């Protein structure tokens, strides 16, 4: 970065325009001829040397006073042009860009400065107007500058692109910026980012994706570029690419914050890769990167269930159950235990679901019905019938509950009759062996 003192010294030395012209294109304009060949007189030149030092040392008040005092002297047109130029630099250093631009215009209008200073002054004037948010005026100055200068730098096109972007003339801004990027010796991150932003303003997602790919090559460690590229691909319905970008960013250690880990989890889930989605969320919860909560454990349980990873799903649902305020998660756990024929655990989960409450009427009825079935499978007929009688109170489970009760009562009756028969046989000593 050029510090303020060095920048002012460069401007005073008439080298500012050369700094901007590090990479440029030839315009083919005819060479400008000065209207006169005047120069500094020796006395005035000595005063200007001192004034240059004052400006470089940021003694702006003293420098301005010295410059203004010179205007009372008999100066030639070249010296007057330099006075205006120097006062313009003081205005610029003090942040009054519009005043600076006006001073530069006076120096230009005199047509007394050599080409390097004259063209540089035009460019500086455009910069002052743009810095002062007079974007239209700045663009007009640049248009005039293009007609007379022999070279146009990449930085100048980029500056014009910025002005057009502020005027919301995005297509013109893109044209100028592409020209700047095209002639630059090295890729410029800031310019490419502006180009990306301009494409996004016009919803040109495909072009925006190409620029983002360039930005990633320039600065591969900038997480924001990877995230934006994924988002743009998603807008383009290139879902696989959107996920692939996040995966590569993750492999490069850039997806580390909670919101980014959650976004990766959701992308895996959305694109039907539940196992990897589960791994991302599980690792985040266990490492503490993702803050544990009922919602997060519930999400993990659901994605593991989708991936048919029932052990993992149960672990997640058990954690969610500890944080739940109703019985919905416990009801979900019960279904898994039923599938696994783990009747006692199913009973515990159903009992918790009923006790916590918060279930819709249909689910409460189902909970009692399943509890009755679980009790039955464990051989607890009385407990089963009690649960089934509770299930019979709900419309959607009434018929099933009554049928189960009837079935269990018939089984119980047969069991009692068989027990009585067995006892009778055991007590009857007349029976021949």
Secondary structure, DSSP 8 states (H G I E B T S, - for coil): ---HHHHHHHHHTT-HHHHHTSSEEE--------S------HHHHHHHHHHHHHHHTT-HHHHHHHHHHHTTS---HHHHHHHHHHHHHHHHHTT-HHHHHHHHHHHHHTT-S-HHHHHHHHHHHHHHHHHTT-HHHHHHHHHHHHHH-SEEEHHHHHHHHHHHHHTT-HHHHHHHHHHHHHH-SS--HHHHHHHHHHHHHTT-HHHHHHHHHHHHHH-TT-HHHHHHHHHHHHHTT-HHHHHHHHHHHHHTT---SHHHHHHHHHHHHHTT-HHHHHHHHHHHHHHTSS---HHHHHHHHHHHHHTT-HHHHHHHHHHHHHH-SSSHHHHHHHHHHHHTT-HHHHHHHHHHHHHH----HHHHHHHHHHHHHHHHHTT-HHHHHHHHHHHTTSHHHHHHHHHHHHHHHHHHHHHHHHHHHHHHHHH-TTS--
